[in-house]
Amino acid sequence: MDGMEMINAGLSAVSTVGFPIAACYIMFRYMNKEQENHKAEVDGLKNVISENNTILAQLKQLIEDKLK
């Protein structure tokens, strides 16, 4: 195998393997970004649920006071 054949074989290997590596990297980055976005959404929902629990406890107390 001469030098040019080795270069062609190397380029062929990179072009064959390079795309799957690049695709995996892009998917990895995408999944990390989605996970960060999901965490922010869940944190927001936790705050809303906590506020609702507080308001429901106050409403319960108000109803109990009115029924007495």
C-alpha positions in Angstrom: 0.0 0.0 0.0 1.5 3.3 -1.0 1.1 6.6 0.7 -1.9 7.8 -1.4 -3.8 4.5 -0.7 -3.1 4.9 3.0 -4.4 8.5 2.9 -7.5 7.4 1.0 -8.1 4.6 3.5 -7.7 7.0 6.4 -10.1 9.5 4.9 -12.6 6.7 4.2 -12.5 5.5 7.8 -13.0 9.1 9.1 -15.9 9.8 6.8 -17.5 6.4 7.7 -17.0 6.8 11.4 -17.1 10.6 11.7 -20.8 11.0 11.0 -22.0 8.6 13.8 -19.6 10.3 16.2 -20.9 13.8 15.2 -24.5 12.6 15.4 -24.0 11.1 18.9 -22.3 14.3 20.1 -25.2 16.5 18.7 -27.8 14.2 20.4 -25.9 14.3 23.6 -25.9 18.1 23.6 -29.5 18.2 22.7 -30.5 15.8 25.6 -28.5 17.8 28.1 -30.2 21.0 27.0 -33.6 19.3 27.2 -32.8 18.0 30.7 -31.9 21.5 31.8 -35.1 22.9 30.4 -37.1 20.2 32.1 -35.5 20.8 35.4 -36.4 24.5 35.2 -40.0 23.6 34.4 -40.2 21.1 37.3 -38.8 23.6 39.7 -41.4 26.1 38.6 -44.1 23.6 39.1 -42.8 22.8 42.6 -43.1 26.5 43.5 -46.7 26.7 42.2 -47.7 23.5 44.1 -46.2 24.9 47.3 -48.0 28.1 46.9 -51.3 26.3 46.2 -50.8 24.2 49.3 -50.3 27.3 51.4 -53.5 28.9 49.9 -55.5 25.7 50.4 -54.4 25.5 54.1 -55.5 29.2 54.5 -58.8 28.5 52.8 -59.4 25.4 55.0 -58.8 27.4 58.1 -61.2 30.1 56.9 -63.9 27.6 56.2 -63.4 25.9 59.5 -63.6 29.3 61.3 -66.8 30.2 59.4 -68.4 26.8 60.3 -67.8 27.3 64.1 
